[in-house]
Amino acid sequence: MTRSRQGIFCRTILSNESLRGYAQSAMAIKVGDKVKVRCVRDRGQEDVSALVGKEAVVLARRVVDGSGVGYVLEFPDRSRHWFFESELEAL
């Protein structure tokens, strides 16, 4: 039985418990959901840090830094910012 490189790669990822949990959490937040910003990784922007604790609506999902998942959020004041999934809490 021959396996493609892609098939081996997929099996390796799915067998990793930490990534399996990550994949499940990625499915928890969807476009249109309300979320709360729970923390901010250091990105050097004070205006983004002020959004911790605020609620917003998810407008889009995006791949960030090659492997992570991020979301574009719209806040009640109509401002838009993106956040890593680990910085958000689903409501």
C-alpha positions as CSV (number, residue, x, y, z in Angstrom):
1,M,0.0,0.0,0.0
2,T,1.5,3.3,-1.0
3,R,0.7,6.6,0.8
4,S,1.0,10.0,-0.6
5,R,3.1,12.5,1.3
6,Q,0.0,14.5,2.0
7,G,-1.7,11.4,3.5
8,I,1.2,10.7,5.9
9,F,1.3,14.4,6.8
10,C,-2.5,14.4,7.7
11,R,-2.2,11.2,9.8
12,T,0.7,12.7,11.7
13,I,-1.2,15.9,12.5
14,L,-4.4,14.0,13.5
15,S,-2.5,11.7,15.8
16,N,-1.1,14.6,17.7
17,E,-3.4,15.2,20.8
18,S,-2.6,18.9,21.2
19,L,-3.5,19.6,17.5
20,R,-6.6,17.5,17.8
21,G,-7.8,19.7,20.7
22,Y,-6.8,22.8,18.7
23,A,-8.9,21.7,15.7
24,Q,-11.9,21.2,18.0
25,S,-11.5,24.7,19.5
26,A,-11.1,26.2,16.0
27,M,-14.6,24.9,15.2
28,A,-16.1,26.6,18.2
29,I,-15.9,30.1,16.8
30,K,-17.7,30.8,13.5
31,V,-18.3,33.9,11.4
32,G,-21.3,35.8,12.9
33,D,-20.6,34.6,16.4
34,K,-20.2,37.0,19.3
35,V,-16.9,36.8,21.1
36,K,-15.1,38.5,23.9
37,V,-11.4,39.6,23.8
38,R,-9.8,37.9,26.8
39,C,-6.1,38.9,26.2
40,V,-3.8,40.4,23.6
41,R,-0.4,39.1,22.4
42,D,2.2,41.8,22.4
43,R,1.7,43.5,19.0
44,G,2.9,46.9,20.1
45,Q,-0.5,48.6,19.6
46,E,-2.0,50.3,22.6
47,D,-5.4,50.8,20.9
48,V,-5.7,47.0,20.5
49,S,-4.8,46.4,24.2
50,A,-7.7,48.7,25.2
51,L,-10.1,46.2,23.6
52,V,-9.5,43.5,26.2
53,G,-12.8,42.6,27.8
54,K,-14.9,44.0,25.0
55,E,-17.4,42.1,22.9
56,A,-17.5,41.9,19.1
57,V,-18.9,40.0,16.2
58,V,-16.7,37.8,14.0
59,L,-16.6,39.0,10.4
60,A,-14.1,36.6,8.9
61,R,-11.6,33.9,9.7
62,R,-8.0,34.1,8.5
63,V,-4.8,32.1,8.6
64,V,-2.0,34.0,10.4
65,D,1.7,33.5,10.8
66,G,1.7,30.4,8.6
67,S,-0.1,28.1,11.0
68,G,-2.4,29.8,13.4
69,V,-6.0,30.9,13.1
70,G,-7.2,34.4,13.6
71,Y,-10.4,36.3,13.3
72,V,-11.4,39.7,12.0
73,L,-13.8,41.3,14.6
74,E,-16.1,44.2,14.4
75,F,-16.8,46.1,17.6
76,P,-19.9,48.2,18.5
77,D,-18.1,51.4,17.4
78,R,-17.7,49.8,13.9
79,S,-13.9,49.5,14.3
80,R,-12.3,46.3,12.9
81,H,-9.3,44.4,14.3
82,W,-8.0,40.9,14.0
83,F,-7.1,38.6,16.9
84,F,-5.5,35.2,17.3
85,E,-8.0,32.5,18.3
86,S,-6.3,32.0,21.6
87,E,-7.0,35.6,22.5
88,L,-10.8,35.2,22.2
89,E,-13.6,33.6,24.2
90,A,-16.8,32.5,22.5
91,L,-20.0,33.9,24.1
